[in-house]
Amino acid sequence: MDKTYAPSNIEQRWYTHWEDQGYFSPSDNNESDPYCIMIPPPNVTGTLHMGHAFQDTIMDALIRYHRMKGDNTLWQPGTDHAGIATQMVVERQLEAKGISRHDIGREKFLEKVWEWKEESGGQITQQLRRLGASPDWERERFTMDDGLSAAVTQTFEQLYDEGLIYRGKRLVNWDTTLHTAVSDIEVLNEEENGYMWHFRYPVADDTGNATDDFLVVATTRPETMLGDSGVAVNPDDERYQHLIGKNILLPLVGRLIPIVGDQHADPEKGTGCVKITPAHDFNDYEVGARHDLEKINIFTIDATINNTAPEKYRGLDRFEARKTIVADLDALGLLDKIEDHKLMVPRGERSGTIIEPYLTDQWYVNVAPLAEPAIEAVKDGRIKFVPDAYKNMYFSWMNDIQDWCISRQLWWGHRIPAWYDDNDKIYVGKTEAAVREKYQLADDFKLRQDNDVLDTWFSSALWPFSTLGWPEKTDALKTWYPTNVLVTGFDIIFFWVARMIMFGMKFMDGEVPFKEVYMHGLVRDGDGQKMSKSKGNVIDPLDVIDGISLEDLLEKRSSNMMQPHLAEKIRKATKQQFPNGIPAYGTDALRFTFASQASNGRDIRFDLQRIEGNRNFCNKIWNATRYVLMQTEDKDVGLNANDTLELSLADRWILSQLQTTTIEVTEHFEKYRFDLAAKALYEFTWGQYCDWYLELSKPILFSDNCSDAEKRGTRHTLVNVLESLLRLLHPIMPFITEEIWQTIKPLTGKTNDTIMLEAYPAADENLIDKTASLQLEWVKNFIIGIRKIRSEMDIKPSKALPILLQNWTDTDKQTFDENEIFINSLAKVESAEWLNDGDEAPESATALVGEMKVLIPLAGIIDKDAETTRLSKEIEKIQKGLQGLEGRLSNPNFADKAPANVVDQVRKQAEEQKIALAQLKEQLVKIQAM
């Protein structure tokens, strides 16, 4: 075994071996319980980010855990065709050659997309392999493969035939650059500085002419006034009640529009009057529907003014039109005022353009009938959310669910299986031939297929059952549907989770798609900020695994930015945070860091100090193994069943601790408390096995007085506890555990090819030894007490000390006598004298073990003058530092203006210095009394 732990030397080697051997495939034992997780399909264009790494660590830990438990385990992988993102990638490639998709046509363009997909579309799945993810890659699916495409068309046709899919003209989020409708999740709403324009709208008389009365309306989008079809006031607002039912003469347009009474108008907000543009605002659309107002679309698909507007404004870009309209209203004396205003601006996630609410013909799913059984499934507990509170978010959306716009104006995706005749009558079927047969249409009857494609979330809604072979009744579907748990983020409860439940129950005879939904939090940076390219705080998980130089990190963070003016600020912050770049920490340290922070639903703060600590944890395990191998290789480790094993107190104690840790970790896995499982594993590994048991093994193994049976018992315990520990750790830390397990397995009698297929440890309650635990705790407290005195008195660890024992019981003496081998070795005790009641003790340093006092006489051990000088200097140094800290805290320029976390850190340092100062002064008094 190598002297130092180098993850880069082992990770790729073991992953290739696991995949080549087919270890990720489900068990051949159909009698075992099925366990299945569906991977949330990443975009085929995507690259691994921290969210993926966190989510996939959780899923892989669950899969490896259940695989080791003997379940028939399937982790179903696959990727999403990512309509907009993929089309944009290929369009950019064509644009680089001076070609547009329209130049080559739809069919040739789709050929180019498929070529790109085959050449470059597998990047994220390769990156998932780097993370140690163990799905059954042989079953990998793609949302546009033949099987899933067939499932999509069958779903569409059935829902259409049942009246649950329809085509209608409604308001959508419109991307004016990509010329397509987009979903809410593809719209980024960010606060920006803007303006609020206040306009005077003249009230019309009964003949339709303007009067001298005005209503003042405010808007952040003046150009939309060309499409106004009403003004709303609150029906309870006494200022305007007399105007309800009258008309406004719309400036610049000359159109009469009604004044309506509607609760949407807030009397406390602005003037209490609201312009209503039903074709260009979602709230206005609802108001317009309530009052039967005209929906007037004033935009073309690229947000220039169309021909419904006055001629002067036709063809103007929306922002040019805005300037012109404001100037024209000002010239007419109708501009009341302009105010600075912060507003939420919706931008397309992919294009960066401002999204327009736009009235257009689209395809919709009437989801209300599908929502009812999906709501009941969560209410009655067939689906459980973890944490439970997330079901309220689910209910809030499902109880007020709106019809789902499923069409997109793209070429890449599942083309809508609908055809039109010359009269625009709709025919729906899987293919044109199937349509002709279904509707009994002649071969020469003219049909044209709808040009739109389906929203990618439509195919994703079928993911839990289409990937298993539906609509065919496959063995996989019978075995793994419903799946066990969905692991996902709260931000897609509506867009994906709810839709999978609705579609799963609809097409799988009322059966839910999964029994539990584990909601994880977001991965934020060390300051709690959301990671984003614009903030320059994104950390690539592969850079954490492999390391990255400062130069390369600066290049990665500051290039190809949508806001290039922020680049220098980001470079400066990066240099400050990572002056030497990011070291290589390896996959296992990253995974353990994620697991240790995976508490129920909470966001996690990712900082390198934490992962560095877990890299040290890996080193600790590695070095512990090297010690175990030195003590056990080529030695008798008790493999012969006929050989006697005599276990020491330390052996019995660590075996007992292993059982309780196994119970604890198993319980935490079952409850999705990965943070508590990681904590229990860390504390047992570092605090009990490495720090205590390895040290306690030395007095036995290095003693000339211990029998072969005692040494055999300790060697056997050393290696078998380590082997069990590796199996406990494996679901979270697969690589290091496999490497070490392969090294020690000959010493345990194991013959399996991989730790992956070993059984997960099950606790043996017969080995839980409460007596051994109590006695060993006594021994530990004894040793810790003496070590603490050494530390406080600056006594060398190697110096053997005489001790006095006072206020002891017979049990104390018996425990000491039985375990003197451990105490003398680890506490470096030269001699022990048991004082009787009434015996006086010299000036001593004292430690307590229960009620018993452990005394270390100071005379002859400590140089009084030298120690007095040392302590005085240390006190002076701390007093000076404390004075500086308290000075900062008492300075209002620091205490009131510095970041709260910085002030808290200084306050914490001051408290620690006060405690240290008090302890040193106490020691000085004791030394001076000698």
KOLVEX-483186 format. One record per residue (C-alpha): x, y, z. Coordinates in steps of 0.05 Angstrom, whole numbers, plus 5000, padded with zeros to 4 digits. Example, Ala and Ser with C-alpha at 12.3 -4.5 7.8 and 13.67 -1.06 7.14 Angstrom:
REM KOLVEX-483186
524649105156/527349795143/
END
This chain:
REM KOLVEX-483186
500050005000/502750694980/505551115036/500951705019/493751744998/493351984925/486151954900/488252084828/491951424829/485951004848/479351314827/479251214752/482250524758/476750274804/471050604766/473250284701/473649614735/466649684766/463449884700/467149364658/464948814706/457649034703/457149154778/452149724768/446949254739/441149004781/441648334816/439647694780/435947494844/428747674829/426647444898/430148034932/426348674945/426549164885/429549844898/429550374844/431451104836/430451504772/436051994759/433252694744/435652714672/440953254663/440853654599/444753324543/448253994534/449954044608/456354004648/456953784719/455654324771/455354324846/447854194847/448753564805/454553334848/450653424912/444353084886/448052514853/452252384916/445752294955/442751834902/449151424894/449751344969/442651064972/443850604913/450350324940/447150235008/441249844981/445549454933/449849224993/443449065031/441948554977/436148924944/434848844869/437449544857/436649974795/438950684787/436050884720/440451384682/438951814622/439252514594/434153034571/434253294499/433954014526/430154324468/432255054472/439354944498/441154414446/438054794388/442055414409/448655024411/447754764340/445155434314/451455774340/455755264305/452155404240/452456164251/460056104259/459955854187/455256404164/449255934159/442455974193/437955374206/432955664157/438255634102/438654874108/431554714129/428554314185/430553614164/437953784151/438254184215/435653604256/440953154224/446153664248/443353634319/443552884321/450752904296/452553394353/448952944403/452952334383/459652714384/458853174444/452552994481/455552514531/459953004569/455753024632/455052274637/462652214634/463152734689/458152344732/462851754726/468352184756/463752294815/463251544827/455951504805/453750784796/447450764753/446350194705/449450534644/447249954599/440050194609/441650934594/435751284561/435051934522/428452314521/428452284444/430551564435/425551144396/422250824457/421251474495/418851834432/413651294422/411351384494/410752134483/406452084420/401951554452/400952004513/399352614470/394352234428/390751924487/390152584524/387752924461/382552394447/380052454519/379353214512/385053354560/389653674507/387054264466/389654834424/387955544444/390056274443/392756484511/398156914542/405156594547/412256784566/415156964498/422656974484/423357514431/430257274409/428856524406/421756634380/418556114426/414256054487/418255874549/416355594617/416655994682/422855614704/426455854642/425256584662/430056924710/426957494749/432157974775/431558654806/433959214760/433759974761/428360274717/422960804715/415560884730/412061334679/405561674700/400861864644/394362274642/388761904607/383062364588/375962154608/371262154548/364362464548/358062114523/359762294451/366762004456/370662654459/375962804511/374063214572/378463604619/378163044670/383962554672/385661904705/393061834720/395861134707/402960884719/406960384680/414060114673/412759924600/409860544564/409860194496/404359724519/399460304524/398260204449/394759554468/390659824527/383359614525/381159874593/382860234657/381159914724/379260254789/377259924854/369659894859/370160104933/374460704917/369761304927/374261754885/372661374821/366061014833/362261534791/366861384731/365760634728/362160484662/364861114628/370461114576/377561354568/379861644502/386561284495/391861794476/395861714412/391161154390/384361494395/380860864418/375260894469/376560404526/372060284586/373360444659/371859814698/371259664772/375859104794/379258894859/385858854821/386359614828/389159774896/386760454924/393060484967/397760394909/399460994866/393361364842/388960744848/388060714772/391060154730/391660114655/389459434629/393159104571/390358394568/394858164511/401358374545/400658274620/398657644659/394658014712/391458454660/389457824621/385457584682/382258274691/380558294617/377357604621/372957834679/370558444640/370658174569/375858684548/378958644479/385758294474/389958734428/396758454408/401459014389/407858614379/410958184325/414757554347/421157964356/417658514396/417259044343/410659424339/405759094291/400559384244/394959424296/398360044324/398160744293/402560784232/407761234265/409960674312/409660074266/416259714257/419560044317/423259614367/419559604433/424760034468/425060544410/417460554412/417860694487/422161314477/417761574421/411261464459/413761804522/416162404480/409462444444/405462414508/409862944538/408763394478/401263314488/401963504562/399862804583/406362604618/404962714692/411762504720/417462004716/420161664778/426261224790/423660524803/426659854821/423059294786/423558544774/425558444701/424057764670/429657524625/430256884584/434956404619/438156204552/437656844511/438357384564/432957784528/427158104566/421157634563/414557914537/407657654557/405057494488/398357264460/399156674414/396256004394/399155434434/397554724456/395254614528/393854054577/387554124619/390953874682/385453984734/382453284725/389452984730/391053394792/385453114836/388152404844/395252684850/393153114909/389752524943/395952084935/399952574978/394252695027/393251955041/400651815048/401851394986/407151924969/411052225027/415252855022/421752885062/421853385096/414353345106/413454105102/414554085026/407753765016/404754455032/408554754974/405954194931/398754294953/399055054944/400654964871/396254364857/390054674889/390555284843/393354924782/393055264714/392854934646/399754744621/402555044557/406254464524/408154734456/414655064437/416455414372/422855014360/425354484312/429054044361/424453634404/418353174399/414453464341/407153524359/403452924327/397853364299/396153504227/391754024194/387654034130/386654654088/381054874134/385554814196/381654224223/386053824271/387753084265/391952744318/395652074313/402451754320/404251854246/401152144184/399451444160/396151284227/392251944222/389551764153/387451074178/384451344243/380351894209/379151504144/382652024100/384551874028/391951854009/391252483967/387652874021/392353454036/395353474107/400853884139/403953724207/404254234263/411054564264/411654624340/415054134387/413053934457/415854254520/421553824546/417853764613/412453364576/417152784561/420252864630/413452764662/413452054633/420551894658/418951404715/415150924670/417351084599/424550914616/422250234640/419050064573/411950354576/407450314536/409849594531/408449164593/415748994606/418848594663/422649224683/416149604691/413149034732/419348994776/421149724790/414850124783/413050474828/420150704843/422350804915/424651524921/425452134878/431452574898/430653284873/430754024890/424754414915/425054884855/422054374808/416454104852/411554424803/415154334737/417053614746/415053264810/407653434806/407253274732/410552594742/405452434795/399652654751/402052284689/404351674728/397651574761/393951714695/397751214653/399750694705/392650524729/392750994789/399550744815/404051294841/410951374807/414951384872/413451274946/417751834974/420452504950/426952714984/427853464975/434953714982/437254434989/441354874943/448954884944/451255594961/458155894968/461755975034/458156645047/451356345035/450556654965/447356274908/452656054859/452156404792/456556574733/454857314740/457157324812/463556954794/462756484854/461555834816/465855244837/466554674788/466254014827/471553724780/476254284799/475354084872/476753354854/482753484807/485154174831/485954794788/491255334785/489556054801/490956264729/486055744701/480855904754/481156644736/480256474663/474456014676/470756504721/471657144681/470956914608/464556874566/460657304615/453957614599/456158224640/463558314621/464158954662/464058514725/470058104703/475358514740/471458514805/470757754800/478157664785/479858074847/475157684892/477757024865/484957204878/483157384949/479256754962/483756264925/490756574923/493855904904/488055624864/484355014889/488254404911/486253704889/481853394943/479352774908/472252514899/471352174966/472852805005/467853194962/462452664971/463552615046/463053375050/456353365013/453752795057/455853145121/451753755103/445653385074/440753555130/433353545114/431954045059/436854575082/441454955035/448754795045/454655275048/460554995010/467355225032/474254935022/475954905096/470554385106/472853965048/480054025070/477953735137/474753155101/480953055058/484652985124/479452475144/481352065083/488652125102/486851895172/483451265146/489351135099/494651205153/490550785202/490350235150/497850265141/498650165216/493749575215/497449255157/504149325194/501248965253/497448425216/500648245149/504347585152/501947495223/496647065256/490047445250/485546875273/483146625206/483545915232/476845795266/480145305314/484945825342/483046165407/481746915406/482547255473/479647955470/482148525513/477649065543/479549515485/477648965435/470948855468/469749605472/471149765398/466949175376/461249435419/462150135392/462049855321/455149535333/452050175361/455150585304/452250085253/445350145284/445850895284/448450965212/443150475185/437650865219/440151515191/440551235120/433350985126/431051685147/435252055095/439452385149/445952345111/448952895154/447852485218/450351845184/456752205163/457552495233/456851815265/461851505216/466752075226/466452045302/467251295304/472851275253/476951855278/474951915351/474351195371/477850735322/483851165302/485051605362/483651085416/483250375392/489550385350/493350675409/490250165457/492349595411/499749765418/500649555492/497948865473/501648775408/508249065432/508248705500/512748105515/507847905570/501547825528/499647135503/498946915430/491446875440/491147595465/495347845407/491347435358/484947725387/487348435378/489948315308/483347985289/479548575318/483949095286/482948835216/475648605221/473249255252/476849635197/473649185144/466649305173/468150045177/470050065103/463349745086/459650255128/463350815093/462950535023/456350845000/459051535014/466451435000/466850884946/473950964920/478250974982/474150425014/474949974953/482450084949/483549935023/478649355024/482249014967/488749085007/486048795073/481048275047/486047695049/486847835123/479247765134/477947145092/473647535042/473647284970/468847754934/471648144876/469048814902/466749144965/460649394925/457648704928/459248565000/453648575051/452449225087/454249115160/448648885206/449448995280/450548385325/447148575390/450848015426/457248435417/454349055450/458049045516/455749585564/460549375618/466549425571/464050105548/463650365620/470450085639/473850345577/470651035587/473851025657/480650855627/479851405575/478051925627/484151715668/488851795609/485552445586/486252745656/493752615658/494752855587/490953505602/495553635662/501653515618/499054015568/497254545619/503854475656/508054405593/510653715615/513753315559/509352745534/515152255539/516552385613/513951825658/510152105718/509051855788/501651935808/497651935872/490551685875/485751975927/478351865945/478251215906/473550615911/474849875905/471749895835/476750445815/482550035840/480149395806/479049755740/485950065745/489349405761/485849035704/487749575654/494449795679/497549585614/493450115576/494150665629/501650595639/502950585564/498251145541/498851605602/506251465614/505351295688/511751145725/508450925790/501750965825/500751065899/493750955929/492651455986/488251276045/483251736077/486852256118/493452196080/496052876061/498253005989/503653495967/502154085921/499553735859/495953825794/489153465797/484753095749/478052765766/475852075744/468852045771/469752205846/476951965847/482652475844/488852345803/494452765832/501052925799/506053225849/509253835819/515653835860/521453545822/517553525757/517054265741/522554795745/518755315785/522755925761/522755715688/515355545688/513756205724/517556585671/514256195614/507256295641/508457035655/510757155583/504756765556/499957165599/503057815575/502457605503/495157405510/493458045548/496458455491/492558075439/486158115479/487058875487/487358945412/481158515401/477158895453/479459555423/476559355355/470059135387/469259795425/470560195362/463760375329/467160425261/468559685266/462959415310/457359765270/460159765200/464059115191/460358505164/456658135220/460557495209/467157865217/464958205281/462457535308/469157215292/472957765330/468157705389/469156955390/476757045389/476357525448/472257025489/477256475474/482956925495/479457085561/478556345577/485856195560/488156785603/484156545663/487055845657/494256105652/493356555713/490555955752/496655545733/501356105753/498256145822/499155395830/506455415809/508056005854/505055615913/510155045905/
END
